[in-house]
Amino acid sequence: MFHTADPEDIINGRITDVYFERTVKILKARGIDKTVKAEFIAKSLPDGWPWAVLAGIEEVSYLMKNLNIKVRTMKEGTVFYPYEPVMEIEGRYLDFCVYETALLGLICQASGIATQAARFKRLAGEKLVISFGARRMHPILAPMIERNAYIGGCDGVAVVKSGELIGEDPMGTMPHALIICIGNTVDAIKAYDEVLDPRFKRVALIDTFLDEKFEALNVAEAMGEKLFGIRLDTPSSRRGDFFRILEEVRWELDLRGFNHVKLFVSGGIKEADISVLNPFVDAYGIGTSISNAPVVDFAMDIMEVEGMPLAKRGKWSGSKRVLRCPSCNSRKIVPNRAMDYRCECGDTYEDILIPLYDKGKVLHEPARPVELRGYVQTQTSRLALS
């Protein structure tokens, strides 16, 4: 069997740290069941990120749909900063106590993946970024990983099921195994061309047997105008100077009139590689750098008990509003009181922590992945990465 939880285990509160189970037992024995407000914040972000992208809210909504609670949250795909509450739950503590572990897990990992994808897309600009990293993680997580990579900014995903989830065709070229089974790269790309639907772009993987420059010329001469691109997945042990390899391949192709052939790269690409390789690369396949993104270290803490501000040390007590100026994008955290706040630029702040869920009623239907992706890119297009 697979060593994974059944969805019913999550819904039934079985995926919980044991001290929450014990807390429920103690509170019930003492007849204590207070109404509280609890918020989710990250006091810092990984790897020096100045901002992050909130993801996982659709799954949070699904988990909480049968709970007698109220929820305010930032919309999925919203950019947030350290110390900003991204979600608040209001209800009797015993109604949601055992779900803290699962709720944190849903947004911590998803937000990390979405943020890392947003950063890669920001660096790549108009160049395609495709999620190639599902094979490095447990397969049951593949759709979650690639959905969040897509909404964060990736232009496509590789796994069939992930494509179904986001409503887009999965993207891919060919594996080394196909070339090895057929015997050489030219015959492999010809077979690809003869067997597969014309709507699939003809992209040849060129580093299986021969030097990249000569293999690029071989497939270009064999396929002519049919060849859309070539992919270099040069292993790190053989890489040398990847920039110079790409520069040489581009020169040789252009010299012979193959200017139309695009250059795709994959194989351990890091953030620092993008600015170096961008002059020659048309598309990136990003694997572990996205699928194994650092999680955002959210915490859930009670901020209010029976309507009174109360929090542990090191936390700001009381329910809060998170405000953003629609004109200049300045932000503010204020107590949750009904009053207007005006920005220094003259415009009125808007709340970005908004009601999502009210005791069984979802107040906002989830947006489609393509809409979330556009929302993320609108916010991140001008943000600094450090």
Secondary structure by P-SEA (a helix, b strand, c coil): ccccccaaaaaacccccaaaaaaaaaaaaacbbbbbbbbbbbcccccccccccccaaaaaaaaaccccbbbbbcccccccccccccccccccccccccaaaaaaaacaaaaaaaaaaaaaaaaacccbbbbcccccccccaaaaaaaaaaaacccccccaaaaaaacbbbbbcccaaaaaaaccaaaaaaaaaacccccccccccccccccaaaaaaaaaaaccccccbbbbbccccccccaaaaaaaaaaaaaaaccccbbbbbbccccccccccccccccccccccccccccccbbbbbbcccccbbbbcccccccbbbbbbbccccccccccccbbbbbccccbbbbbcccccccccccccccccaaaaaaaaaaaccccccc
